[in-house]
Amino acid sequence: MISVFVKKLSFETIIGMLDFERHTKQKVKISANLIADEFINYAELCEYFITKFNEKQFFKIEDALNFFKKDLKAKFLTLKHIKLKITKPDIIENAEVGAVLKYTY
C-alpha cells in the first residue's frame, strides 16, 4: 500500500452559509492522508482539491468532506483509507476552526 499526504494546502475559495461568505473568497487549508494500492500524484491531488472547491462552492466544511469521501473513492478505486482535515483559519480571529473526516473503505 502507498500512503500519500498533503499538509496545509492553502488557497482562497467561496465556502460558507452566511451572505458575506457566498460573495467573498476566504482562505481554506487542507491536510489529507490517503492510503491506496495505486500511485497517487500529490501535485495532481492538490490541484484536484482546489478545482473541486472552486467548482462546488460548498456551504459547509462537512459538505466538502462528504463529497470528497465519495469522489476520491471514485477517482482512486484502490483507496483504502482517507483522513481529511479542512480548516478556515481566518473566520474566527483567535482560532483555526474546521472539521476532520477519517474513513476506511
WOCOR-V244114 format. One line per field, one symbol per residue. psi: psi as a letter, one per 30 degrees, with the letter a starting at -180 (. if undefined). Layout:
psi=???
//
This chain:
psi=lkkklkkhkklklkklfleffffkklkkkkkkkkklglkjjfeeeeeeeeeeeeeeikeleeeeeeeeeeeeeeejfgkekkjkkkljfgfkegljlalkkkkk.
//
